[in-house]
Amino acid sequence: MPNGGGFRALPFCDWPVQDQARWARACTASDPLDEPEFASAWRPSTRLTVAAAYGIALGWLLQHDLLDPNVLPGERWPKTVLREYITAMEGTLSSGTVRHRLLNLERAVAVIDPKSDRHLLRAAVKRFTSPPDRSRKRERLQHSAQLAELGFKLMEAAEQGRDPIARRNAALFRTGLQIALLAMRPLRMRNFSTLVIGVHVLRERDGWMIRIPGSESKNHRPIETSVPRTLQSAMDRYIDHYRPLLAGDRYHGTRLWLGYRFGPQSAHTLQLAIVRETERAFGLPVNPHLFRDCAATSIAIDDPTSVRIAASVLGHAGFGSTEKYYNLATGLKAGRAYASVLRARRSGTKRL
């Protein structure tokens, strides 16, 4: 299938036989003495990502008559070939995407051909790893209360029928709810974009709750938090009225966030919608992951004495992950404490 940059990914069934066997072994190995056994500990999504990048690399080799099925996987990337592959990607892809593909190519080779010399691949990855532009990041930070306010405004606009097409208003309300919810409950994108009603999002006596098992969280710790009371009615409205409009009569699943094409909204589309609305409102885009930085910064600005709740609000295991923030409270207590900070910030309004 075509896959960016003019490349055609090689499906797994067309990989060289030895590559298929080595990959299968690496992903299922259970013997601790097996060298590539750590691939079996990867998350399924990680294995898919690494395999996809490896398939793209194999596809490029095949396209240029460089794929010798009898050569060990790690020996297919001498300096001249690797340089040509990088040059081909640089012609059409961003440096971030090039780095992502090289990183996952190296990870694939590491488990498929663990005894290979991968110093060239590692050097190539390092070349595309540059320090983040922190000044640019600071410019994009917004106070979480402003983000929440934007979310409420978008939901109000949808309720007032800003667009003559009902399903577009449904999408607008959804995005507004996502922005407001992320402002107050800054979950990681992987978890936020894949919430399932009845599994992660539960209607209980005290209102809507979000519960994510440790097996699905980055640090393997369960996440349990309430939907803020100021968003309880908005969640009801979305699930009872707007979500059915987005589903139409075509989707009958239980994913919380639905897109405009009658099905689950992809993480990419969700991010694009949030970036579009935040850039329109603030002049600079605020992507979903940046909401986490906004939350920690907002706590520090509004109530320095409560800065220790940042680690729990962000779902970090401890202080180290949040740099200058500490771990003071966890789970529901942390979420509610953070909500109180936002209520203080937005005092005088009826929503908080």
Buried (B, 14 or more C-beta within 10 A) or exposed (E): EEBEBEBBBBEBEEBBEBBBEBBEBBBEBEEEEBEBBBBBEBEEEEBEBBBBBBBBBBBBBBBEEBBEEEEBBBEBBEEEBBEEBBEBBBEEBEEEBBBBBBBBBBBBBBBBBBEBEBEBBBEBBEEBEEEEEEEEEEEBBBBBBBBBBBBBBBBBBBBEEEEEEEBBBBBBBBBBBBBBBBBBBBBBBBBBBBBEBEBBBEBEEEBBBBBBEEEBBBEEBEBBBBBBBBBBEBBBBBBEEBBBBBBEEEBEEEBBBBBBEEBBBBBEBBBBBBBEBBBEBBEBBBBBBBBBBBBBBBBBEBBEEBBBBBBBBBBBBEBEBBEEBBBBBBBEEBBBBBBBBBBEBBEEEEBB
